[in-house]
Amino acid sequence: MKYNIALLHYTSPPIVGGVEEVVGQQASLFSRYYHNVRIFAGAGAQLDKNCEVEINPLMNSRNAEVIETHRLIRKGMLGEMEGLANRIYEYLSKRLNDFDVLLAHNVLTMPFNLPLTVALHRIGQEGLIPIISWNHDSPYFYPDYPKYIDRSPWNILKRAYAGIHYVVISESRKKMFADIYRGRERLHVIPNGIDPIRFFRLDAATVRLIKEERLFEAEFLMVQPSRLHPRKNIELSVRVTRALQDLGVKARLLVTGAYDPHGPKTLRYYNKLKNLAQELGIEDDVLVLAGYLFESGEKLLVDRIRIRDLYLIADILLLPSLQEGFGIPLLEAGMIKLPIVCSNIPPFLEIGGNDVSLFDVNDPPEKIARTILDFVGRLKPHRMFRKVVSDYAWDLLYQKKLMPLLSEVISSDRNSEKQKKKP
């Protein structure tokens, strides 16, 4: 399903802030999966051509009217707040009319724009649009919070309403919000993620490859940036991939596989590798990118940008070469701190020394597989990298948690609307 999704916060990128970054990442994520996305904020600017940003200064926490209204509220004068809340309500109720769901980040839990909070509660209570309150923080978590926010109308910040769905960003935050909301049960835990695509500035073609091959779902990605030549010993990499899978690791192999323009035997070698992968039952897990076709039928161009991207998303560089004059990939991997596992031929020994994991090309694939796992198992940065990609990459959070929640919330709202219309 493709939805019309609205995101809301006081401000949006390029204004710098933790919540602003999450809003920007989510907007990019939803656009990547072909949803129609718009950010509503009090300040900010257009992110990219795929995501509109609509600015209304009344939603900014630093808006002069909002600041003055807060001053009057603290004096017990609520007229200005009601008037400003009504203006925001009228604006949002009209502008959100064509959207399926609203993700409101922090504005229902923080005391930075109370009229906006009041307006959103009213929209949620009236069922104008399903609202997901994305709860990052609350002033009530800290002992030095201003005590006036315990009183009305500020205490709306610690109320949960049946018409609003709540997401918290960690299990610890779930317990804290449950205390504030007095045991409210429906608190969905979806951690704030990271978008490797944006973080690494991956090329659009690499993004298509990641999506179509579901590369972020692999437990272990190995990259071999080699031409299709027998001395590159790619068949050993294929056998090691099988051996890793036999050890219970969901490994995949990415071979750039550039054709040797001076070697007419390249095609025969390519077919040999494809046949071997098929015999071993891992044809879907050995990707020779030279000649790779997208689902659209377009051909993937493997260039230096694409090779750099593969380094960035891989777990190790695997080089089982029989012979080399040098070893530029070792230098490239070293530049980005990618762990290196390679054959113990003289050039690799000279370049890598004690800073790479070495094996003999005559070692059986099973032994090399265990060498790889022992090596990376000792590398805490590598373990952290794999944990981040597998547990916090937005694409996987989207598939496992975010999209199911959106579908549940939107479907429930639509069913509710149908029930209301029944005679």
Sequence and secondary structure as in RCSB ss.txt:
>XXXX:A:sequence
MKYNIALLHYTSPPIVGGVEEVVGQQASLFSRYYHNVRIFAGAGAQLDKNCEVEINPLMNSRNAEVIETHRLIRK
GMLGEMEGLANRIYEYLSKRLNDFDVLLAHNVLTMPFNLPLTVALHRIGQEGLIPIISWNHDSPYFYPDYPKYID
RSPWNILKRAYAGIHYVVISESRKKMFADIYRGRERLHVIPNGIDPIRFFRLDAATVRLIKEERLFEAEFLMVQP
SRLHPRKNIELSVRVTRALQDLGVKARLLVTGAYDPHGPKTLRYYNKLKNLAQELGIEDDVLVLAGYLFESGEKL
LVDRIRIRDLYLIADILLLPSLQEGFGIPLLEAGMIKLPIVCSNIPPFLEIGGNDVSLFDVNDPPEKIARTILDF
VGRLKPHRMFRKVVSDYAWDLLYQKKLMPLLSEVISSDRNSEKQKKKP
>XXXX:A:secstr
   EEEEE S  TTS  HHHHHHHHHHHHHHHTT EEEEEESS    BTTEEEEE GGG TT HHHHHHHHHHHT
T  HHHHHHHHHHHHHHHHHTTT SEEEEESTTTSTT HHHHHHHHHHHHHTSS EEEEE   GGGSTTS GGGG
STTGGGGG   TTEEEEESSHHHHHHHHHHTTS S EEE    B HHHHTT  HHHHHHHHHHTGGG SEEEEE 
 BS GGG HHHHHHHHHHHHHTT  EEEEE  B  TT TTHHHHHHHHHHHHHHTT TTTEEE TT B TTS B 
   HHHHHHHHHH SEEEE  S  S  HHHHHHHHTT  EEEE  HHHHHHHGGGSEEE TTS HHHHHHHHHHH
HHT HHHHHHHHHHHHHBHHHHIIIIIHHHHHHHHHHHHHHHHHHH  
